Amino acid sequence: MLSFSTVEEYIATETPEKQEILERVRAIVKECVPDVQEKISYRMPTFLLNGRVIVHVYACKNHLGFYPEADGVEAFKDKLVDYKTSKGCIQFPYKKPIPYDLIREIVQYKFGKSFECKS
């Protein structure tokens, strides 16, 4: 089992094709979320703002695992009908073009949610 402590180390362990996808997703998150923090959580890159998770990502064998938590999946369920989803995860298969515009929309949604107060 590989060990890494930074997002850079994680990305470096992947194939060049997956590295490119991960770097592009990372760039989208950084562009959409000023002051985003990065860390490894659950052995995957995690992007946070003010201690709240924006999204986790994971390079699986056949798909990009994109984890915007349950609210991020639910809010975009109509746009996710072509992808396998679960309560807090979306699978973007590598054999199809990665929907970077949709990823951007989800990240922007999660960024807005990070400022809402929980009652």
Order of alpha helices (4+ residues) and beta strands (2+ residues): alpha-alpha-beta-beta-beta-beta-alpha-beta-beta-alpha
